[in-house]
Amino acid sequence: MKFVNKPISKEALLSDLQNSYYMLERNFKLLSQAQTVYMKDWSLVESPDKTKLNAFLMEFSSLLHTYLASFASFVSHTEAIKDEIGKSEFEKEYWQQRTKWKTEKTAFVRDLHNFAHHRKLPMAGVGVNMLYTPDGLVANVLCGVVKSLPSLRVDDLLTYHKWTSASKNLLKREKREMEIMPFIDEAQKIRMNSMRGCGIK
């Protein structure tokens, strides 16, 4: 049997990209919900038995890995579909929006996927710190103790030698532990806003 590549319509290609967009948005929500549960559940850090906390960290790391894969896939799908569609309003918008997502944080999120794919799975950790600021209680504070957001160890990330220059510059400015969700939040917001400009919602 001879296989023939049939042309795919612009509408079908954009529908495929819409599916990829949905998966990315869904995985982002699941990751954000996991963090919200952690921030509200003080028993995870109060209990001397760390079984529950370790189970949470394993689940969060799993969700993080899934999100990173969908982020990288969405970026690749967008570029591939732009090339397949060719000269079009979508391609014009793509190039106009592209500059908005060329930031250190979006580069880092994609590079973190490469770390997970080629080096090892990034495993999240958490910690508690004494509160020294005079600003009063905030959402993640209880009895003068601050829970850190799920974080990754910078020295662990630096065992990978294929970070882009943008990610290397970012990592050099980070402390020993870097809270991962602020980077995810911003990269997701930038990517989603720019793609809405391309008509993907």
Backbone as CSV, one residue per row, in Angstrom:
resi,resn,N_x,N_y,N_z,CA_x,CA_y,CA_z,C_x,C_y,C_z
1,MET,0.845,-1.195,0.000,0.000,0.000,0.000,0.882,1.249,0.000
2,LYS,0.538,2.163,-0.881,1.298,3.401,-0.977,0.635,4.480,-0.133
3,PHE,1.424,5.083,0.761,0.899,6.139,1.609,1.141,7.486,0.946
4,VAL,0.110,8.287,0.932,0.194,9.617,0.340,-0.153,10.644,1.407
5,ASN,0.715,11.629,1.575,0.440,12.701,2.525,-0.630,13.620,1.965
6,LYS,-1.759,13.652,2.631,-2.844,14.510,2.174,-2.730,15.873,2.850
7,PRO,-3.020,16.925,2.125,-2.965,18.258,2.728,-4.003,18.395,3.837
8,ILE,-3.646,19.109,4.881,-4.547,19.327,6.010,-5.038,20.766,5.951
9,SER,-6.311,20.952,6.143,-6.887,22.286,6.051,-6.418,23.163,7.204
10,LYS,-6.436,24.458,6.989,-6.075,25.413,8.029,-6.952,25.228,9.253
11,GLU,-8.239,24.988,9.020,-9.188,24.816,10.135,-8.824,23.598,10.984
12,ALA,-8.416,22.508,10.320,-8.050,21.287,11.045,-6.774,21.503,11.848
13,LEU,-5.817,22.225,11.270,-4.570,22.512,11.976,-4.815,23.361,13.211
14,LEU,-5.647,24.374,13.080,-5.950,25.237,14.228,-6.753,24.490,15.283
15,SER,-7.568,23.530,14.847,-8.298,22.697,15.798,-7.329,21.826,16.597
16,ASP,-6.310,21.308,15.921,-5.280,20.525,16.605,-4.552,21.382,17.645
17,LEU,-4.252,22.621,17.263,-3.559,23.518,18.187,-4.451,23.871,19.364
18,GLN,-5.754,23.990,19.114,-6.701,24.263,20.188,-6.702,23.131,21.210
19,ASN,-6.603,21.891,20.722,-6.535,20.742,21.625,-5.278,20.799,22.491
20,SER,-4.158,21.162,21.870,-2.898,21.276,22.608,-2.987,22.378,23.653
21,TYR,-3.633,23.469,23.279,-3.846,24.588,24.204,-4.671,24.141,25.407
22,TYR,-5.728,23.367,25.150,-6.592,22.879,26.231,-5.790,22.014,27.210
23,MET,-4.962,21.125,26.686,-4.163,20.255,27.550,-3.209,21.070,28.423
24,LEU,-2.594,22.078,27.837,-1.682,22.928,28.598,-2.420,23.668,29.703
25,GLU,-3.561,24.242,29.369,-4.349,24.985,30.357,-4.832,24.057,31.469
26,ARG,-5.262,22.864,31.102,-5.742,21.887,32.080,-4.625,21.459,33.030
27,ASN,-3.456,21.176,32.503,-2.339,20.747,33.346,-1.851,21.871,34.256
28,PHE,-1.938,23.096,33.765,-1.587,24.249,34.604,-2.550,24.366,35.779
29,LYS,-3.833,24.192,35.535,-4.832,24.279,36.607,-4.611,23.192,37.663
30,LEU,-4.300,21.984,37.229,-4.064,20.900,38.178,-2.839,21.188,39.047
31,LEU,-1.799,21.735,38.442,-0.591,22.073,39.190,-0.873,23.200,40.183
32,SER,-1.608,24.208,39.752,-1.950,25.326,40.631,-2.839,24.875,41.778
33,GLN,-3.780,23.971,41.495,-4.660,23.459,42.543,-3.882,22.679,43.587
34,ALA,-2.873,21.933,43.150,-2.052,21.174,44.095,-1.315,22.121,45.036
35,GLN,-0.795,23.207,44.500,-0.119,24.180,45.351,-1.086,24.823,46.335
36,THR,-2.306,25.129,45.888,-3.307,25.732,46.764,-3.642,24.814,47.925
37,VAL,-3.781,23.529,47.636,-4.067,22.548,48.695,-2.937,22.542,49.717
38,TYR,-1.709,22.554,49.234,-0.552,22.551,50.129,-0.532,23.796,51.014
39,MET,-0.782,24.962,50.442,-0.703,26.204,51.198,-1.781,26.283,52.275
40,LYS,-2.889,25.585,52.069,-3.990,25.620,53.041,-3.873,24.522,54.102
41,ASP,-3.099,23.491,53.827,-3.042,22.336,54.722,-1.762,22.385,55.561
42,TRP,-1.866,22.955,56.744,-0.695,23.083,57.605,-0.231,21.746,58.180
43,SER,-1.102,20.761,58.164,-0.707,19.462,58.704,0.443,18.846,57.910
44,LEU,0.613,19.282,56.672,1.687,18.738,55.847,3.069,19.066,56.411
45,VAL,3.203,20.238,57.058,4.502,20.617,57.612,4.541,20.536,59.131
46,GLU,3.369,20.503,59.771,3.335,20.459,61.239,3.600,19.066,61.784
47,SER,3.138,18.060,61.069,3.254,16.690,61.561,4.695,16.194,61.498
48,PRO,5.179,15.547,62.571,6.525,14.959,62.536,6.621,13.786,61.550
49,ASP,5.477,13.190,61.257,5.437,12.116,60.273,5.357,12.744,58.875
50,LYS,6.396,12.596,58.108,6.481,13.255,56.809,5.940,12.410,55.655
51,THR,5.227,11.335,55.992,4.686,10.473,54.940,3.736,11.239,54.033
52,LYS,2.827,12.023,54.645,1.851,12.780,53.876,2.526,13.873,53.042
53,LEU,3.509,14.542,53.646,4.228,15.587,52.927,5.001,14.999,51.751
54,ASN,5.675,13.888,51.969,6.436,13.251,50.892,5.523,12.794,49.753
55,ALA,4.320,12.317,50.118,3.353,11.904,49.094,2.904,13.119,48.274
56,PHE,2.695,14.252,48.969,2.328,15.476,48.253,3.441,15.900,47.293
57,LEU,4.678,15.899,47.773,5.795,16.343,46.938,5.960,15.448,45.715
58,MET,5.728,14.155,45.880,5.807,13.244,44.744,4.705,13.559,43.731
59,GLU,3.486,13.816,44.243,2.376,14.146,43.355,2.607,15.487,42.666
60,PHE,3.101,16.471,43.411,3.364,17.786,42.823,4.436,17.665,41.735
61,SER,5.486,16.902,42.004,6.550,16.723,41.024,6.034,16.027,39.769
62,SER,5.103,15.084,39.964,4.501,14.399,38.825,3.682,15.379,37.982
63,LEU,2.894,16.206,38.653,2.094,17.214,37.940,2.988,18.235,37.246
64,LEU,4.092,18.587,37.888,5.035,19.515,37.286,5.613,18.927,36.000
65,HIS,5.987,17.663,36.053,6.541,17.002,34.872,5.520,16.982,33.739
66,THR,4.265,16.676,34.063,3.209,16.652,33.050,2.989,18.031,32.449
67,TYR,3.001,19.048,33.312,2.824,20.416,32.817,3.973,20.805,31.883
68,LEU,5.200,20.531,32.293,6.358,20.899,31.477,6.297,20.231,30.103
69,ALA,5.859,18.979,30.067,5.733,18.272,28.790,4.690,18.938,27.907
70,SER,3.559,19.330,28.497,2.504,19.971,27.701,2.925,21.362,27.252
71,PHE,3.717,22.061,28.071,4.211,23.384,27.691,5.134,23.274,26.479
72,ALA,6.082,22.348,26.561,7.022,22.160,25.452,6.293,21.684,24.198
73,SER,5.320,20.804,24.366,4.555,20.316,23.210,3.778,21.451,22.556
74,PHE,3.166,22.293,23.367,2.387,23.397,22.823,3.278,24.362,22.036
75,VAL,4.461,24.644,22.566,5.394,25.519,21.857,5.764,24.897,20.506
76,SER,6.096,23.609,20.508,6.476,22.929,19.264,5.312,22.846,18.289
77,HIS,4.115,22.552,18.813,2.934,22.461,17.940,2.642,23.808,17.281
78,THR,2.771,24.880,18.054,2.506,26.214,17.515,3.452,26.525,16.362
79,GLU,4.730,26.234,16.562,5.724,26.509,15.517,5.488,25.646,14.282
80,ALA,5.156,24.381,14.504,4.941,23.469,13.383,3.704,23.868,12.577
81,ILE,2.637,24.220,13.273,1.400,24.599,12.582,1.571,25.925,11.855
82,LYS,2.340,26.828,12.442,2.648,28.093,11.755,3.322,27.818,10.431
83,ASP,4.267,26.861,10.421,4.979,26.525,9.194,4.066,25.837,8.178
84,GLU,3.167,24.975,8.667,2.280,24.252,7.758,1.239,25.172,7.130
85,ILE,0.733,26.103,7.919,-0.278,27.020,7.396,0.331,27.960,6.361
86,GLY,1.574,28.378,6.615,2.246,29.278,5.685,1.709,30.694,5.785
87,LYS,1.787,31.411,4.686,1.363,32.812,4.670,-0.115,32.916,5.038
88,SER,-0.377,33.570,6.156,-1.751,33.684,6.631,-1.812,34.719,7.730
89,GLU,-3.020,35.014,8.154,-3.206,35.938,9.265,-2.631,35.347,10.549
90,PHE,-2.735,34.009,10.681,-2.177,33.344,11.867,-0.662,33.522,11.916
91,GLU,0.007,33.323,10.773,1.450,33.487,10.745,1.838,34.928,11.061
92,LYS,1.094,35.885,10.550,1.374,37.297,10.819,1.265,37.587,12.312
93,GLU,0.183,37.085,12.927,-0.016,37.294,14.365,1.043,36.554,15.174
94,TYR,1.424,35.381,14.687,2.450,34.595,15.380,3.723,35.414,15.538
95,TRP,4.191,36.030,14.458,5.433,36.791,14.518,5.282,38.055,15.348
96,GLN,4.087,38.633,15.359,3.860,39.815,16.189,3.853,39.468,17.670
97,GLN,3.278,38.305,17.991,3.153,37.885,19.386,4.428,37.233,19.905
98,ARG,5.244,36.704,19.019,6.409,35.909,19.421,7.360,36.673,20.340
99,THR,7.530,37.946,20.090,8.448,38.733,20.910,7.990,38.815,22.364
100,LYS,6.686,38.662,22.593,6.150,38.780,23.955,6.522,37.591,24.830
101,TRP,6.729,36.426,24.211,7.051,35.256,25.043,8.542,34.916,25.028
102,LYS,9.347,35.761,24.414,10.797,35.528,24.429,11.383,36.186,25.681
103,THR,11.079,35.616,26.846,11.580,36.133,28.106,12.417,35.065,28.800
104,GLU,13.166,35.471,29.810,13.969,34.507,30.571,13.099,33.432,31.199
105,LYS,11.949,33.846,31.732,11.119,32.886,32.457,10.469,31.867,31.533
106,THR,10.013,32.307,30.369,9.440,31.329,29.440,10.529,30.412,28.885
107,ALA,11.719,30.974,28.658,12.839,30.138,28.211,13.200,29.120,29.283
108,PHE,13.171,29.549,30.547,13.519,28.643,31.640,12.524,27.489,31.748
109,VAL,11.244,27.785,31.604,10.234,26.719,31.713,10.439,25.684,30.615
110,ARG,10.723,26.151,29.404,10.965,25.187,28.326,12.266,24.420,28.580
111,ASP,13.291,25.108,29.058,14.553,24.434,29.368,14.383,23.430,30.505
112,LEU,13.502,23.753,31.450,13.257,22.833,32.562,12.638,21.535,32.048
113,HIS,11.846,21.642,31.007,11.328,20.426,30.375,12.476,19.603,29.799
114,ASN,13.443,20.276,29.153,14.597,19.553,28.604,15.406,18.886,29.711
115,PHE,15.530,19.579,30.848,16.198,18.997,32.011,15.481,17.713,32.430
116,ALA,14.153,17.789,32.518,13.366,16.625,32.935,13.437,15.496,31.910
117,HIS,13.519,15.866,30.649,13.503,14.869,29.573,14.865,14.205,29.384
118,HIS,15.931,14.989,29.553,17.269,14.482,29.227,18.165,14.223,30.440
119,ARG,17.855,14.864,31.577,18.719,14.713,32.756,18.031,13.870,33.823
120,LYS,16.999,14.398,34.435,16.221,13.638,35.417,14.980,14.436,35.773
121,LEU,14.045,13.798,36.453,12.830,14.488,36.861,13.156,15.487,37.972
122,PRO,12.711,16.744,37.834,12.937,17.710,38.910,12.006,17.397,40.078
123,MET,12.570,17.137,41.257,11.780,16.799,42.437,11.639,18.025,43.337
124,ALA,10.411,18.378,43.616,10.140,19.566,44.427,10.380,19.292,45.901
125,GLY,10.748,20.345,46.625,10.883,20.293,48.077,10.187,21.505,48.659
126,VAL,9.995,21.511,49.964,9.389,22.654,50.640,10.144,22.880,51.948
127,GLY,9.888,24.032,52.545,10.513,24.331,53.821,9.684,25.318,54.615
128,VAL,10.096,25.577,55.832,9.442,26.594,56.656,10.513,27.549,57.155
129,ASN,10.156,28.814,57.258,11.082,29.848,57.689,10.422,30.715,58.747
130,MET,11.207,31.208,59.672,10.676,32.132,60.670,10.350,33.461,60.014
131,LEU,9.238,34.047,60.422,8.788,35.320,59.866,9.442,36.472,60.612
132,TYR,10.177,37.318,59.896,10.840,38.454,60.514,10.281,39.790,60.049
133,THR,9.417,39.780,59.028,8.891,41.037,58.517,7.807,41.580,59.435
134,PRO,7.647,42.917,59.517,6.644,43.534,60.400,5.296,43.717,59.730
135,ASP,5.085,43.088,58.582,3.884,43.387,57.802,2.643,42.630,58.262
136,GLY,2.760,41.798,59.245,1.599,41.056,59.708,1.455,39.720,59.001
137,LEU,0.332,39.047,59.285,0.115,37.710,58.747,-0.265,37.756,57.278
138,VAL,0.205,36.774,56.545,-0.187,36.604,55.153,-0.715,35.186,55.003
139,ALA,-1.145,34.837,53.789,-1.861,33.575,53.594,-1.057,32.351,53.987
140,ASN,0.254,32.395,53.846,1.061,31.203,54.123,1.818,31.313,55.450
141,VAL,1.257,32.068,56.388,1.910,32.276,57.681,1.019,31.765,58.809
142,LEU,1.623,31.072,59.743,0.915,30.607,60.926,1.874,30.651,62.110
143,CYS,1.493,31.408,63.150,2.299,31.491,64.373,3.742,31.914,64.081
144,GLY,3.909,32.874,63.186,5.238,33.397,62.913,6.109,32.524,62.038
145,VAL,5.525,31.501,61.446,6.284,30.613,60.565,5.746,30.735,59.145
146,VAL,6.641,30.839,58.189,6.255,30.965,56.781,6.543,29.658,56.054
147,LYS,5.545,29.170,55.338,5.771,28.016,54.473,6.281,28.504,53.133
148,SER,7.362,27.914,52.670,7.826,28.256,51.331,6.968,27.527,50.302
149,LEU,6.906,28.088,49.117,6.232,27.408,48.027,7.091,26.227,47.577
150,PRO,6.494,25.248,46.886,7.305,24.149,46.357,8.479,24.695,45.543
151,SER,9.655,24.165,45.798,10.862,24.730,45.202,11.774,23.644,44.649
152,LEU,12.733,24.080,43.836,13.744,23.199,43.272,15.116,23.675,43.724
153,ARG,16.039,22.755,43.886,17.399,23.106,44.314,18.206,23.568,43.104
154,VAL,18.763,24.766,43.214,19.513,25.343,42.099,20.749,24.508,41.771
155,ASP,21.476,24.038,42.801,22.688,23.254,42.522,22.354,21.941,41.817
156,ASP,21.149,21.425,42.064,20.708,20.218,41.379,20.438,20.524,39.902
157,LEU,19.792,21.648,39.644,19.509,22.037,38.267,20.795,22.284,37.480
158,LEU,21.808,22.798,38.154,23.057,23.135,37.478,23.910,21.911,37.132
159,THR,23.452,20.717,37.514,24.138,19.505,37.069,23.870,19.248,35.582
160,TYR,22.891,19.966,35.033,22.570,19.878,33.606,23.350,20.974,32.884
161,HIS,23.980,20.645,31.776,24.895,21.581,31.127,24.370,22.130,29.805
162,LYS,23.067,21.958,29.560,22.538,22.431,28.284,21.458,23.499,28.460
163,TRP,21.556,24.260,29.543,20.652,25.399,29.701,20.985,26.450,28.649
164,THR,19.969,27.141,28.157,20.227,28.264,27.264,20.825,29.411,28.071
165,SER,21.385,30.389,27.386,22.013,31.520,28.079,21.013,32.271,28.938
166,ALA,19.766,32.389,28.470,18.734,33.086,29.250,18.485,32.373,30.574
167,SER,18.401,31.046,30.536,18.164,30.273,31.758,19.374,30.302,32.682
168,LYS,20.566,30.252,32.107,21.775,30.326,32.928,21.823,31.643,33.697
169,ASN,21.490,32.731,33.025,21.488,34.037,33.687,20.468,34.071,34.818
170,LEU,19.317,33.465,34.584,18.278,33.422,35.611,18.739,32.605,36.813
171,LEU,19.315,31.434,36.560,19.743,30.556,37.641,20.854,31.173,38.477
172,LYS,21.722,31.954,37.833,22.810,32.597,38.561,22.300,33.593,39.593
173,ARG,21.126,34.153,39.347,20.564,35.142,40.267,19.740,34.516,41.384
174,GLU,19.444,33.229,41.259,18.601,32.569,42.246,19.415,32.119,43.457
175,LYS,18.702,31.963,44.574,19.326,31.452,45.786,19.402,29.930,45.714
176,ARG,19.767,29.321,46.795,19.937,27.871,46.796,18.651,27.139,46.440
177,GLU,17.526,27.642,46.932,16.225,27.057,46.616,15.420,28.073,45.807
178,MET,14.860,27.661,44.678,14.034,28.573,43.882,12.599,28.071,43.849
179,GLU,11.679,28.935,44.269,10.262,28.591,44.238,9.816,28.560,42.780
180,ILE,9.258,27.437,42.368,9.030,27.204,40.957,7.751,27.832,40.412
181,MET,6.676,27.928,41.229,5.399,28.359,40.680,5.381,29.796,40.161
182,PRO,6.089,30.757,40.766,6.102,32.103,40.163,6.605,32.106,38.723
183,PHE,7.555,31.232,38.406,8.056,31.135,37.043,7.010,30.503,36.126
184,ILE,6.375,29.436,36.641,5.324,28.778,35.868,4.171,29.745,35.608
185,ASP,3.748,30.461,36.647,2.619,31.395,36.527,2.880,32.436,35.443
186,GLU,4.061,33.035,35.482,4.349,34.097,34.515,4.494,33.554,33.103
187,ALA,5.195,32.429,32.958,5.356,31.842,31.624,4.002,31.458,31.037
188,GLN,3.130,30.892,31.878,1.793,30.505,31.415,0.987,31.727,30.991
189,LYS,1.029,32.768,31.792,0.276,33.984,31.486,0.748,34.615,30.184
190,ILE,2.057,34.713,30.019,2.622,35.310,28.803,2.230,34.484,27.575
191,ARG,2.381,33.162,27.695,2.103,32.292,26.551,0.622,32.327,26.181
192,MET,-0.240,32.258,27.179,-1.678,32.231,26.905,-2.159,33.562,26.334
193,ASN,-1.708,34.665,26.884,-2.128,35.975,26.384,-1.682,36.171,24.944
194,SER,-0.465,35.748,24.633,0.028,35.925,23.269,-0.726,35.046,22.290
195,MET,-1.097,33.829,22.712,-1.803,32.948,21.807,-3.251,33.389,21.598
196,ARG,-3.826,34.050,22.599,-5.158,34.621,22.383,-5.106,35.668,21.276
197,GLY,-3.957,36.374,21.196,-3.776,37.319,20.099,-3.751,36.649,18.751
198,CYS,-3.420,35.352,18.742,-3.419,34.576,17.490,-4.761,33.890,17.244
199,GLY,-5.720,34.139,18.133,-7.049,33.569,17.958,-7.260,32.228,18.617
200,ILE,-6.300,31.751,19.422,-6.425,30.479,20.130,-6.908,30.751,21.545
201,LYS,-8.091,30.218,21.913,-8.662,30.507,23.229,-9.176,29.228,23.880
